[in-house]
Amino acid sequence: MSAVAGRGASELRIAGLSRFSTVDRPGHLVATVFLQGCPWDCAYCHNPDLIDPRTSGVMPWADVAAFLGERRGLLDGVVFSGGEPTMQRALPDAIARTRELGFDVGLHTGGAYPDLLEAVLPALSWIGLDVKAGADDYAGVTGRGPSGRAALRSLDLVVAAQRERAASPHPLDVEVRTTVHPDLIDDARLGDLGELLADRGVRRWAIQRFRAAGSRCGTPVAAPLRLDRVPRERFERVDVR
């Protein structure tokens, strides 16, 4: 991991720390470390203050490490989120140090940086991967050109790692999520995305209905999706939130 990252955890730009969360890794009590910076500019982003990668962190890694040292045995794990956590090359060292403290590590990512994601995958116990749209529709969601190629490469890396580790002592728990904003995706395209995910080996898919509260894009113009084109039979589990 260090060959890809080349930076220590002390250089991590930390935007915030949620000391106790039951939602950032479903079914687990975790601390969530929010990292500054994201290469994408999604219209429905609920954390727009975390997008600018030039913004300094609000707390040092030493404070996070000290907090975690006091919570051993009280938390199920630690989740790194953002922003886009794989944008920071200090992430691998921070993950390694978190594991040295005795915690399982999870990651929220949109898959924007497959190389760094591939480097940290062996150290993860859980990953929540946002797949926002079909490859050709990504630019309309992220506002950043042909971003779908990176996301789908990351998806393939995650699914491959999950398969390889399925019978190992250190399996990888995976949840692929899609936020459904009716102005950006319709039922037909969501159905096509479901087929693509199933074809690539995704077993669990969480469909998250867009909520305007706290977002910067306001209430959608289009009507909510019916979700009647979702190929539920092709997944072990489909959650609608």
N, C-alpha and C positions, 0 to 999 in steps of 0.2 A: 504493500500500500504506500509506503513512503516514497517509492520511486515515482509514483504518479503525483503524490501530494507535494512533497518537498517542503512542507511547513508544519510547525508545531501547533499544538492546541492553543497555545497562548496567543496566537495570531487570529483566532476565530473571532469574527464580528458577530456578537450575540445581541439579538434584538429584544430578547425577553426570556423569562423562565416561568413556566407554569409548574408549581411545585407538586401539585396533585391533580391528576386528570384521569377520568374514567372513559373519556370519549376518543382520545388520540390513538389508543390501541384498544379496540373493542374487547371487553371482557377482562381487562387488566388495569391495575392502578399504576400509573406511570408519572414520571416527571417529563415535561416536554421542553426542549431547548429550541427556541426559535432563532433562526439565523437570518442575517440581513442579506438581501440581494436576490434578484431573479432576472433572467434574461427575457422573460416574456411579460406581456402587458394585458392579461386576460380581462375582458370587459367586466366580468362578474367577480373579480377578485375581492375578497373580504379583508385582505391585508395589504392594501396599496402602499402603506408606509414602509413595507418591507421590500419593495421592488428595487429601489435605488441602491446599487451595489457600492456607491461611494459614501453612503451614510455610515458613520462610525457606530460601533457597538455601544450598548448601554451598560454592560457589565463585563468584567474580565472572566476568562475561563477559570481562574483560581477560585473565584467565588462559587461558580457552579460546582467545581470539584469538591470544595469544602462542604457545600450543602449535601451533595451525594454521599460523601463520607459519613455524614450523620444520619443518613436514611437507609443504610444497608439493613436488609431484613424487613423493612417497612414498605418498600416499593417493589413491584413486580419487574420494573425495568425503566429504561429511559428511551424516549423517542426524540429524534432530531427532525425538526420541521422547518418551515420558512414562510415566505421566500422560497427559494430553491436551495436546499442545503448542499447539493452536490456542486454548486457554483464555487464553493470555498475549498481551496486545496488544503486547508488545515483540518477538514472533516475527518479524514482517515485516522490521524493521530488522536483526535478527540474521541473517536469511537474506540480506539485501542485503549485509551486511558480509562474510559467508562467501563469497559469490560474488565480491566485490571482491578477496578473497584468492586467487581462481583455482580454487575448488572447485565441482564439481557438488553440488547439494543435493537430498537426499531427505527424505521426511516419513512418519512413522508416525502415523496418526490414526484415530479412530473416527467422525469426521465430526460431532462434536457442535456445532460452530460453523460452519455453512456460509458465513456472510458473511466471516469471516476466512480460511477456507480458499480461497474464491474470490479473495480479494485476493492470496494468496501463490502460487496455482497457476501463474501465468506464469513464476515464478522457479524452479520445481521441474523436475528432470530425472526424478525417480522418486517414486512414492507407493505406500505400502502402506496400503490402506484396509480397516479391519475392518468387515465387515457381520455383525452378530452373530445376526440372526434376521429373520424376517418382521416387518413393521411392527407387527402386533398382538401379537407375542410379545416385543417389546423390553423392556417393563417387567419381565418375569420374569427377564431377564438382567441388566439394568443397575440394577434397583431404584429407578429414577427416572422413573416415570410414562411419558408418551407420547414417549419419546425416539427412536422409530423414524422419525418424520417428518423430523427433522434429518438423521439418518443417510442416508436415502434421497435427500434433496435433495442432500447432499454427493456421493453416488454419481452422481447425474445430472450434476452439475457436473464431476466427474472424467472421466466417460466422454465428455462433450462436448468437454472440453479435449483429451483423447487423440485424438479424431477430427479436431479442427481442426488439430492440430499434427503429424499423422501423416506428412505429406510435407514438413514444414518442417525447417530446420537444427537445430531444438531440439525434438525429439519428446519426448513424455511417456510414460515407461514406467510401467505400472500393474499392480499385483497386488492383487486383492481377496481377502481372507482371512476365513475363518470358523472360530472355535474350536468344536469339537464336544464338549459336555459332555452325556453321556447322560441326566442328570437334568433338563436344560433344553431339549433338542431331541431328537426321534426321527427315524427314517428318513423317514417321510412328510413331516414339516415341513421336513427338510433338502432333500428332493426338490423341495418347493414353492418353497423359497428359491432353489434352483438355477434353476428355471424363471423366477422373478422376475428374477434377475441376468442370465440370458441375454436375456430380453425387453428389459432396459434397456441391453443392448449390452456386457456384460462378456465379455471374451475369455479371460481367464486367471483361474482360481479355485484358491486354495490352501485345502484343508480340513485343519485342524490338530486332531488328536486331543488332547483334554485330558489333561494329565499332572498327577497329584496332587502330585508332588514340588515343594516350594517354594510351593504354593498354600495358601490359608487355608481352603478348604472340604473338604479331605480326599478320600477315595476315593468315587467315585460309587456310588450304590445300584443304579442300573439297569445292565444289561449294555451293553457297547460296541456302537455302531451297526454295522450290516452294510454300510452305504453302498451298498446295492443299488438305491436309488431316485435316485441322483445322475444327472442327465441329461448324462452325459459328452459325448455326441455334439453337444451344443449349444455346446461351448466348443472353442477352439483347444487349450487345455491345462488339465488338472485335475491338481494335485499333491496327494497325501495325505501328510501328515507326522506 
